[in-house]
Amino acid sequence: SQTIHQWPATLVQPVGSPLSLECTVEGTSNPNLYWYRQAAGRGLQLLFYSVGIGQISSEVPQNLSASRPQDRQFILSSKKLLLSDSGFYLCAWSEMGLAGLGYFGPGTRLTVT
Amino acid sequence: AQSVSQHNHHVILSEAASLELGCNYSYGGTVNLFWYVQYPGQHLQLLLKYLSGDPLVKGIKGFEAEFIKSKFSFNLRKPSVQWSDTAEYFCAVTTFKAAGNKLTFGGGTRVLVKP
């Protein structure tokens, strides 16, 4: 069965510090991978998606970047965090060619102080 | 670009009451539509989806949704809610032109069912 892992679960970081959130997927090959940010009352905002290793598409200009060094690994990063980067970050995947997301990860609650 | 609107941000109702959550999208082409649910402390999970065929779609836990193309709507319904239906519900849409099957989500509706 497919499983998606995210860590850390919670993170408190000072402004200007770097960020690295990791997401890994098990039980599937060559998935589409996504990073979403969830804000209260504003639903889920797609930040990045990837259809393959090294292929990253950015949806919104921001202080964040993403990388996919392996087929089932997706990393969200920042060199210098801003207060506005605080939020709940979700990783998700879907099978290639199939509409709709398969599974969401448990999420990371990021607080920038 | 497509967008999704969920007009009710918060809904409070009693057990056994009927539930209907509105969802409208803006896109003139062929769409796939989804409802996701997030129970307190749990992951987002798929409730039901419309890809093609019968516009009345049945999902898990007694939920159903009807796709009305002329109204650009995909409303979620449940005839009799339970306390365990307390959750946040998200409508989402993707199109065949959306690269990477990416979904556009609505703002979500928080539903509180009072016992």
Interface residues (C-beta under 8 A of the other chain):
Chain A: N32 Y34 Y36 G41 R42 G43 L44 Q45 L46 Y49 S50 V51 S57 E59 L90 A92 S94 G97 L98 A99 G100 L101 Y103 F104 G105 P106 G107
Chain B: V4 Q6 H9 N32 F34 H43 L44 Q45 L46 K49 L51 F90 A92 T94 A99 G100 N101 K102 L103 T104 F105 G106 G107 G108
